[in-house]
Every structure is written in C-alpha cells, then in structure tokens.
C-alpha cells in the first residue's frame, strides 16, 4: 500500500491540510453566532448555505476543471476558500456569513472534484482501492485534527480564522511539489488545443524585437519606398 500511495503523497497531504483548516469552521461559526445572540433560524440558515454551495459546486466545478485543468482549478478554488475564510473577521453578521458559507461550499466541492478526479487519473486497477482508502483517511484525519483549533482563539477571536486560512493556502504549495509524475502532469495540464491553433513554433510568425524595413513588426506589411514628385522632390517629405 505504501508503494501505491507514494506517487500521490503530496495530494494526500494537501487534502489533510485543507480539512484541518476548513473542517472545524462549521462548528466555530455556529458557536460564534450563538455567542453573538443570533437566533436558531439564523444559525440554521448559515449552516444550510454551506450544503447549498456543495450542491452548486458539484454541478458546476466539473466544467471548470475541464476548461482550465486540474492544477489551475485547484489553485483557484483553494485561493477563494482562503479569502472567504479571512472574510469572517470583517463583520459578525448572519447575512454576510451565509454568503461566505455558500462560497465555502462551492470551493470545497470544487476541491473534492479536482483531487478525486486527479487521484483517479493517477490510479490503475491494482492501486485505485489503496489510493482512495488513503485519501479518505487523510480527509477525516484532517477534520479531526482541525477540531483542536477551536480553542486557539484566546483573547483574539480572529486567530482561528487566520490559522485556517494559513493551512488552506499552504495546501496549494503542498500540491505543487514537483514530484516526477507531477512535473509531467503540469506540462500536459492544459485545455484541449483547437484544430486551428498552431501546434509548433514557427519562426516566420515571430514578431521581431527591433522592427526594420526588411522585418516589419506588423505581419504582412511590406516596406514602402518614398514617393518622388515629378520635379525630383521627395513629395510630402519635409526637408
């Protein structure tokens, strides 16, 4: 099993850090809203918005991954999740937090789609079970460790959100470690090339750095000779 998960260890560490940073937010937000005097309906609406975001992300994130690739989609979802996590400290209001939880749900669904499809691409028939089992262990272990951050606020209520944002942001770096197979994936992770796009470098299409009459900067342009008048003058060229 160790040999099977070694090629994807950076992705497993990334999901562990993501869950450690975002897994405790549901509990933290509910406690903060209750402490602020919000009603049970408001707390329930904020919690429901997260699962609504999961539904939206599950329906839409796949198209984003197909358009821009796993790496770019993963970085975008994680960056947005980190930004929304920091935004909770701006204003302690149920409406703002409802919108942020909706964004969180979309981002988490996008991360799940990126990582799980990524892992499936790297697995074969013999290793798929071991890789997915290790993925679930990393996911739930991260959620369990994240609960320990609930008591990290002390006298500064923003600290748990800041720690969560740090862990979420670091997951981008962890997932980008250039392991041998990751370097190949990065080189090939791009949207499908259209038929009309050039497939190789063509020096004739290159725009020169210093244009001259023989090599104009505008493609297809030809050098124009000065016009001479009938009296031998240079026409409109001032002397």
C-alpha positions as CSV (number, residue, x, y, z in Angstrom):
1,X,0.0,0.0,0.0
2,X,2.9,2.4,0.8
3,X,4.3,1.9,-2.7
4,X,0.8,2.7,-4.2
5,X,0.3,6.0,-2.4
6,X,3.9,7.3,-2.7
7,X,3.2,8.9,-6.1
8,X,0.2,10.8,-4.7
9,X,1.5,11.7,-1.2
10,X,1.6,15.4,-1.9
11,X,-2.1,15.3,-2.8
12,X,-2.9,13.4,0.3
13,X,-1.0,15.9,2.4
14,X,-2.9,18.7,0.6
15,X,-6.3,17.3,1.5
16,X,-5.2,16.8,5.1
17,X,-4.2,20.4,5.4
18,X,-7.4,21.6,3.7
19,X,-9.6,19.7,6.0
20,X,-7.5,20.7,9.1
21,X,-8.1,24.3,8.0
22,X,-11.7,24.2,6.9
23,X,-13.2,21.2,8.7
24,X,-13.8,23.0,12.0
25,X,-15.3,26.1,10.5
26,X,-18.9,24.8,10.7
27,X,-18.5,24.3,14.5
28,X,-16.7,27.5,15.0
29,X,-19.2,29.6,13.1
30,X,-22.2,28.1,14.9
31,X,-20.5,28.8,18.3
32,X,-19.7,32.4,17.3
33,X,-23.2,33.1,16.1
34,X,-24.7,31.7,19.2
35,X,-22.3,33.8,21.3
36,X,-23.3,36.9,19.3
37,X,-27.0,36.3,20.1
38,X,-28.2,35.0,16.7
39,X,-31.4,33.0,16.7
40,X,-31.6,29.3,15.9
41,X,-33.1,30.1,12.4
42,X,-30.2,32.3,11.5
43,X,-27.7,29.7,12.6
44,X,-29.5,27.0,10.7
45,X,-29.6,29.2,7.6
46,X,-25.9,29.8,7.7
47,X,-25.2,26.0,8.1
48,X,-27.7,25.2,5.2
49,X,-25.9,27.7,2.9
50,X,-22.7,25.6,3.1
51,X,-24.5,22.5,1.8
52,X,-26.3,24.6,-0.8
53,X,-22.8,25.6,-2.0
54,X,-21.7,22.0,-2.1
55,X,-24.6,21.2,-4.5
56,X,-23.8,24.2,-6.7
57,X,-20.1,23.3,-6.8
58,X,-20.8,19.7,-7.5
59,X,-22.9,20.7,-10.6
60,X,-20.5,23.4,-11.9
61,X,-17.0,22.6,-10.8
62,X,-16.5,19.8,-13.3
63,X,-16.9,22.1,-16.2
64,X,-14.3,24.5,-14.8
65,X,-11.8,21.6,-14.4
66,X,-12.4,20.5,-18.0
67,X,-11.8,24.1,-19.3
68,X,-8.7,25.1,-17.3
69,X,-7.3,21.8,-16.0
70,X,-6.8,20.3,-12.5
71,X,-4.0,22.5,-11.3
72,X,-5.4,25.8,-12.2
73,X,-8.9,24.9,-11.0
74,X,-7.5,23.6,-7.7
75,X,-5.4,26.7,-7.1
76,X,-8.5,28.9,-7.9
77,X,-10.8,27.1,-5.5
78,X,-8.3,26.9,-2.7
79,X,-7.4,30.6,-3.1
80,X,-11.1,31.6,-3.0
81,X,-11.7,29.4,0.1
82,X,-8.7,31.0,1.9
83,X,-10.0,34.5,1.1
84,X,-13.6,33.7,2.3
85,X,-12.2,32.2,5.5
86,X,-10.4,35.5,6.3
87,X,-13.6,37.5,5.4
88,X,-15.4,36.2,8.5
89,X,-13.5,38.6,10.7
90,X,-14.6,41.6,8.8
91,X,-18.2,41.7,10.1
92,X,-20.0,39.5,12.5
93,X,-23.4,39.3,10.7
94,X,-25.5,36.3,9.8
95,X,-26.2,37.6,6.2
96,X,-22.6,38.0,5.4
97,X,-21.7,34.7,6.9
98,X,-24.5,33.0,5.0
99,X,-23.0,34.3,1.7
100,X,-19.5,33.2,2.8
101,X,-20.6,29.7,3.7
102,X,-22.2,29.4,0.3
103,X,-18.9,30.3,-1.3
104,X,-17.1,27.9,1.1
105,X,-19.4,25.1,-0.1
106,X,-18.7,25.8,-3.8
107,X,-15.0,25.8,-3.2
108,X,-14.9,22.7,-1.1
109,X,-16.9,20.8,-3.7
110,X,-14.5,22.1,-6.4
111,X,-11.5,20.9,-4.4
112,X,-13.1,17.5,-3.9
113,X,-13.8,17.2,-7.7
114,X,-10.2,18.3,-8.5
115,X,-8.5,16.0,-6.1
116,X,-10.6,12.9,-6.5
117,X,-10.5,13.1,-10.3
118,X,-6.8,13.8,-10.1
119,X,-6.3,10.7,-8.0
120,X,-8.4,8.6,-10.3
121,X,-6.2,9.7,-13.2
122,X,-3.1,8.5,-11.4
123,X,-4.5,5.2,-10.2
124,X,-4.8,1.9,-12.1
125,X,-6.9,-1.1,-11.4
126,X,-4.4,-2.5,-8.8
127,X,-3.8,0.7,-6.8
128,X,-7.2,2.5,-7.0
129,X,-8.6,1.0,-3.8
130,X,-5.4,1.7,-1.8
131,X,-5.2,5.3,-3.1
132,X,-8.9,6.1,-2.3
133,X,-8.6,4.5,1.1
134,X,-5.6,6.6,1.9
135,X,-7.5,9.7,0.6
136,X,-10.4,9.1,3.0
137,X,-8.0,8.5,5.9
138,X,-6.3,11.8,5.2
139,X,-9.6,13.6,4.8
140,X,-11.1,12.5,8.1
141,X,-7.8,12.8,9.9
142,X,-7.6,16.4,8.9
143,X,-11.1,17.1,10.1
144,X,-10.4,15.5,13.4
145,X,-7.1,17.5,13.9
146,X,-8.9,20.7,12.9
147,X,-11.3,20.5,15.8
148,X,-8.3,21.1,18.1
149,X,-8.1,24.7,16.7
150,X,-11.5,25.6,18.2
151,X,-9.7,26.6,21.5
152,X,-6.9,28.6,19.8
153,X,-8.6,32.0,19.9
154,X,-7.6,33.1,23.4
155,X,-8.3,36.8,23.7
156,X,-8.1,37.3,19.9
157,X,-11.3,36.0,18.2
158,X,-9.7,36.3,14.7
159,X,-6.9,33.8,15.3
160,X,-8.8,30.6,14.4
161,X,-9.8,32.1,11.1
162,X,-6.3,33.2,10.4
163,X,-4.8,29.8,11.2
164,X,-7.4,28.2,9.0
165,X,-6.6,30.5,6.1
166,X,-2.8,29.7,6.5
167,X,-3.4,26.0,6.4
168,X,-5.7,26.3,3.4
169,X,-3.2,28.5,1.5
170,X,-0.3,26.2,2.2
171,X,-2.2,23.3,0.6
172,X,-1.6,25.0,-2.8
173,X,2.2,24.8,-2.2
174,X,2.0,21.2,-1.0
175,X,0.0,20.1,-4.0
176,X,2.5,21.8,-6.3
177,X,5.6,19.9,-5.1
178,X,7.3,18.9,-8.4
179,X,7.4,15.1,-7.9
180,X,8.4,13.3,-11.1
181,X,4.8,12.5,-12.2
182,X,3.6,15.9,-11.1
183,X,6.1,17.6,-13.4
184,X,4.7,15.6,-16.3
185,X,1.1,16.4,-15.3
186,X,1.9,20.1,-15.1
187,X,3.4,20.1,-18.6
188,X,0.3,18.5,-20.0
189,X,-2.4,20.1,-17.9
190,X,-3.9,22.5,-20.3
191,X,-7.2,22.8,-22.2
192,X,-7.6,20.8,-25.4
193,X,-5.9,22.6,-28.4
194,X,-8.3,23.7,-31.1
195,X,-7.7,22.5,-34.6
196,X,-7.0,26.0,-36.0
197,X,-4.3,26.7,-33.4
198,X,-0.6,26.2,-34.5
199,X,1.0,23.1,-33.0
200,X,4.6,24.0,-33.2
201,X,6.9,27.1,-33.2
202,X,7.1,28.9,-36.5
203,X,9.9,31.5,-36.8
204,X,8.1,33.2,-39.6
205,X,5.2,34.1,-37.2
206,X,7.6,35.7,-34.7
207,X,7.4,39.5,-34.3
208,X,10.9,40.9,-34.3
209,X,12.1,42.7,-31.2
210,X,13.6,45.6,-33.3
211,X,11.5,46.0,-36.5
212,X,13.2,47.0,-39.6
213,X,12.2,47.6,-43.2
214,X,13.1,44.0,-44.0
215,X,11.4,42.6,-40.9
216,X,8.3,44.7,-40.2
217,X,6.6,44.4,-36.8
218,X,3.2,44.1,-38.4
219,X,2.7,40.8,-40.2
220,X,2.2,41.1,-43.9
221,X,3.4,44.6,-44.1
222,X,5.8,45.5,-46.9
223,X,8.3,48.3,-47.0
224,X,7.1,51.4,-48.8
225,X,9.5,53.4,-50.8
226,X,9.4,57.2,-50.6
227,X,7.3,58.9,-53.3
228,X,9.1,61.4,-55.5
229,X,7.4,64.2,-57.2
230,X,7.7,65.0,-60.9
231,X,10.3,67.6,-60.2
232,X,12.6,65.2,-58.5
233,X,11.5,66.3,-55.0
234,X,10.6,63.9,-52.2
235,X,6.9,64.7,-52.3
236,X,5.4,65.4,-48.9
237,X,8.6,64.5,-47.0
238,X,9.7,67.8,-45.3
239,X,13.3,68.9,-45.8
